[in-house]
Amino acid sequence: MSTELKSPDDDVAERPPRRRVRRFFKRLSVLLLVLLGIEVVGRVAAYAWHGGNEYYLLYGFQALAGRVGISPWQVYDGSCFKFPPNYAIEGAAGQGDETAHTNSLGFRGEDFAPEKPAGVFRIICLGGSSTFGYHNNDDETYPYDLGQLLGEEYEGVEVLNAGFPYYNTGSIRSLLTSELLDYDPDLLTIYSAYNDACWPLRVQEPLRWVFWLQQHSIVYLFLKETVLSDQRIYWIKNKLHDRLGRAPDPKAVLANADAVAARYRSNLDAILAAAKERQIPVVVIRQPITTRSSSPVVQKYSYEEEAAWVRDRLDKGEFLWNFDYYMIRHHRLIQELDSLAAEHELPVVDNISIVDQDRTRLTTWVHLTAEANLRLAEALRDTLRGWIPASHRRGAR
């Protein structure tokens, strides 16, 4: 048995590569520590600057901070989440200065018994942030207003707010089948379309990591609010469009809208099937949106006029903003919702028409003012009267 001997020169030849590897990892570790230090300092500074608001100290970790601005990429594929129980959400992205409180089960609103008491008619409002009540106090959401209005005419009627920010119909479906049906609802309302119009059909894994970083780094939040604001990003995209001269492909855009509508229809079909199995009536709500919430010109348009304006620009090959694409898909979803309601003979509350009366009822591209929530609640009350048993009318018992 022979043994191969190594010369001293061989050891010398092996050392430099090992040194380079160690040097690389050492520098990488230093860089990561520096970035971590900047992140920690940024969180502490933002926490102090905003008066001790823990949203900034624990930015991105909503389970600890009760964060409203949860990453949409946690729910785009149809999963669901809930907020911590008995928590006050304030100063978080999306909610603004208004405070939102959750009950012992993690929903917005007053506590309710998981096992429905005898003689109670329970209504559950399904939806996203417009149902939850972004930019609204606890007593300004439409589920709250609906409960108050029905309470003036009926006894033993509960209205539960099961809306959560960023929920699409897939998330609504998940929450309904995993939990809400156990609360024995007597009627469901559905208010959802915008989030379905925004969520991509698929997201590759590398991009998921990028989105995770965006939603968990206070440094990114600072850059987003200063250097990389939406307006600056849109301005850059507009300039690139002018330089490159690439027009959107109407056929591709409309085909994508049809694909999104197919996903929307599939989720709604599943929701309706689950409700039908339990003999639970469903009321659907047509949701308004806008592409330019702060533009006085667009505020003069009705929903249909604005949708036609965006579609005309698409056909002409003009530059489209992200919200323009959302409008094209959203309009297609409303058509799908109308078709579904007609097929199943579902009651429809047309909140698009209500907001068209005064487009400033939208505080953002989709969220409602307190006054708009009240108008929607009034329309829902008028529709639901036919579904609540007469025995619940005040004085009937």
N, C-alpha and C positions, 0 to 999 in steps of 0.2 A: 504493500500500500504506500503510494507516494504522496508526499505533501507538497503542494505548490507554495513556493516561497514568494512573499511580497517584498518588493524593494522599497526603500524609504521614499523613492520618487512617487510611488503609487499613492502613499498617504498624502503627500503634498498636492497631488493632482485632485484628490477628493475633497480637500478642505475648502477651497474657494466656493464651489457650488453650495456646500452646506452653510457657509458663512452668508452667502447671498440670500438663501432661504430664511435663515434666522434673522438677518437684517430686514428682510421684507416684512416678516410677521411682527418684528419689533416696531417698525414704522407704522404698520397697520394698527397695531394695538394702541400706539400713541395717538394716532388720528382718531380712532374710535373713542378713546378717553377724552380727547379734546371736544369732540362733537357731543359726547354725553355731558361733559361739563357745561358746554354752551346751552344744552337743552335744560339742564337743571337750573342754571342761572336764569334762563329765560322764563321758566315756570315760576320761580320764586319772585322774580321782578314783576311778572304779569299778575301774580297773586296779590302782591303788595299794591300795585298800581290800581287794581280794580277793587280795592277795599276789602281784601281778604276773601275773595270769591274763590272757593275751592274748585270751581269749574276749570280755572286756568292752572291751578296747581296740579290737578290730576287729569289734565286734558287728554282725551282719547280713551280713558278707562271708565266708561260710563257706569259700570257696576259699582264703582267706588264713589263716583262723583254725581250720580244721578243725571248724567249728561243727556240733554235733549238732542244734541247734534251727533247722534250715533251714526257710524259709517253706513251709508246706504248699501255698500257692497256686502253687508251682512244679511240683507233681506232681499236683494234683487232677484235671487234664484228661488224665492218662495219660502224661505225660512222665516221664523217669527221670533220676536224678543218682547220682553216686558221690562218696565222700570222697577227699581227697588220699591218695596212697599213702604207706605207712610213716609214719603220723601217730598221735600219741597224743592222744585226745580226752578232756579232763577238765574238770570244773567247768562244763560247758555245760548249758543248759536241757534238761531231760529226762533227761540221763545222770546227773546228781547227782554224788556224791562218787566214784563208781566210775570207773575209767579204761578206755577202749576203745581198742584199737590196730587199725590197718588194715595190711594186708599190701601187697606191692608192686603189687598190682592194684587197690587201693582197697576191698577187702572186709574185713570183720572176720574175724580168725582168722589161722592160720599161712599161710605162702606155699604155693602149689601151682603145678604146671607147667601153663601154658595148654594145651599139647598133652598129653593124657592118656597117661601111660606105659603100656606094654603090661602086661596082667595086672592092671590096677587097675579096681575097681568103684567108680564115682564117683556119689555122692548129692549133689544140690544142694537146699538148703532155701530155698524162696521165701517171702517175707513182708515185713512192715513192721517197726516198732520192737520188737514182741514177739519176732520172730525175731532181729533185730539184737541185742537184749538191753539195752533201757533199764533202768537201775538194776542192771545186772549187770556183774560183772567178766568178763574174757575167758574165764575157766574156769568160768563160771556160766550160760552160754547153753545152750539145749537142743540146738542143732547141735553145740556142743563136747561136751556130755555124751553125745550120741548117738554121736559118733565114738569116745569113750573106751569106751563100753559095747560097741559093735560090735568094737572093737579087741581086747577080751578073748576074743572067740569066733572072729574072722575075721582073715585076713591080706589085705593089699592092698585095703582098703576105705577110701575117702576120704569125708568129709562136709564140704561147703563151705557156709558161711553167706552166703547171697545176700540177706539181709534188710536193708532200709534204712528209717530213720524216715520216717513219713508216706506210705509207698508204699501205693497202692491196687492193685486187680487190673489197672487200666490200666497203671500203672507197672511192675508185675511182668511183664505181657505185653511191654512195650517192652524191658525189660532182657533178657528171655528171648530174644526174637527178634533183638535187635541184638548180643548178646554171649554169653549163657550157653550157647546151643546149640552155639557154636563150641568149648566146653570138653568136648563129647561126654559129657554125663551119661548114666548108666545108669538113674537113677531120680530123680524129682522129688517133693518134698513141698510142699504149699501150705497156708499158715496165714494167712488174710486174710479179714476181713469188717468189722471196726470202722472202718477208714479209709474204706471204701466207704460205710458208713452215715453218716459225718460230712461227706463232701465234697458240696457243692451240685451240682445238675445243671448249673447255669450261673452265671457271675459277670459282671456288667456291667463295662465298662472303668473307669469312675470308682471303683468299689469295689476293683478290683485295685490302683489307686494307693494307696488308703487302707491296704489290707493290706500293700503293699510298705513304706509308711512305718512301720507298726506293727512290722514285722519287721526294720527297719534303724535305728531310732532308739533310742539308749540312754536318752534322756529319756522316750520312751514306755514303755520297759521299767521305768524307775523308777516312773512313774505307775501302770503296770499292777500292780506289786508292792505299791504303797502305797495310793494314792488310788482307783484303778480296778480293784481286785482282783475276781476272778470272783465272790466271795461278795457284794461290794457291788453289782455289776452285776445279779446274780440277785435281790438284795433289792429293788433299784429296779424291776426288771421285775415282780416279784411285787406290789409296791405299785401299779404302773400297772395291772396286771391287775385288782386289787381295785377301783380307782377307775373304770376304764373298763368293767369288767364284760364284757369280750370273752372268750368261751370258745373254745377251739380247735375247729375243724370236723373231726370224726372222719373224714368221707368224704374231705376234702382231705388229711388227714394220711396216711391209708391209701393213697390214690391216689399220693401222693408216694413212699411206701414201695415200691409196686409198680413205679414208674418207676425207682427206684434199683436194685431187684432185676433189672429188665430190663437195665440197664447192667452190673450184676455178672455176670449170666448171659452176656451177649455177650462180656465179657472172658474169662471162664472157658472158654467154648466155643472161643475163639481159642487159648487156652493149651493146651487138650486136643488141638485139631486139630494144633498145631505139634508136640506131643509124640507124637501118634499117627503123624504122618508119619515120624518118626525111630524109631518103635517103642519109645518111652520110657514105662515105667509111671509112673503118677501116684498118689500117696497124698494124700488131703485130710484136714485137721484141723479139727474143729469148735471155734471160738474162743469162750471165755467172756468176758463183760464184766459190769460192774455200773454202776449210776447213782450210787451213794453209797459210794465205796470206804472212807470213814472212818466210816460209820454202823454201829454194832453191831446195829441193828434189821435193816437190809437184809442184813447179812452172814449173818443166820439164814435168809434166803430161798435157795432154789435158783435157778438161772438162769430156769427156766420160771415159778416162783412170782413172781419179781421182774418178769418180762415181763408176766404176767397182772395184777399189781398196777398197773403203769403203764398197761396197756390199760384197766383198770377206771376209773382216774382220767380217762383221755381220754374214755371214754364218758359219764362224769358231768359233763364240762365243767370239771374242776378245772384249776388252774394247772399247767403242765408246764415243767420245766427243760429246758435244751438237751439234757442227757444223757438225759432221758426220751424225747425225740424220737429220739435216737440208738438207744436201746433198741428202740423200735418198729421202726425201719428195720433194725437189726441182727437182730432176731428174724425178720423177713421174709427177710433174706439167708440165715440159717441154714436156713430152710425151703427156699430155693432151692438151697442147697448139698446138702442131703439129697436133694432131687429129682434133681439132676444126678448125684450119686454113684450113686443107684439106676439111673438110665437107662444110665450108662456102666459099671456094675458096678465102681466104684472102691472100693478099700480105704479105710475111714474110721477115724480115730483120734479118739475122743470126749473132747477135753480139757475140755469143759463138765462132763461127769460127774466127771472127775478133780478139777476145782476145786470142784465142788459138795460134795465130801467135806470141804473146809475152805476157805471163801470168803476167808479171810485169805491164801490163796496169791496173791491179786491185790494187788500193791503200790499200784496205782492203779486206775482204772476198767477197765484192760485188760492192763497189764503184769504179768509173773510174778515171783515170788520165785525165788531160786536153788533152793530145795527143790522148787517147783512145776515149774521147768524140768527138774529131774532126773526127776520123776514122768512128765512128758510124754515125755522121752527114753526112759524105760523102756518106755512104751506103744508108742512108735515102733519101738523095737528088736524087740519081740515081733511087731509087724506085718510088719516088713521081713525077718524071718528067711525067710519064704516066697519072697522075691524075690531073695535073694543066692545065687548058685550054690554048690553044695556044695563045689566045688573050692577055695573061699576059706576053708573052715573050717580052723582051726589043726590041723596034723597031717595034713591031707588031701593036701598037695603032696609 
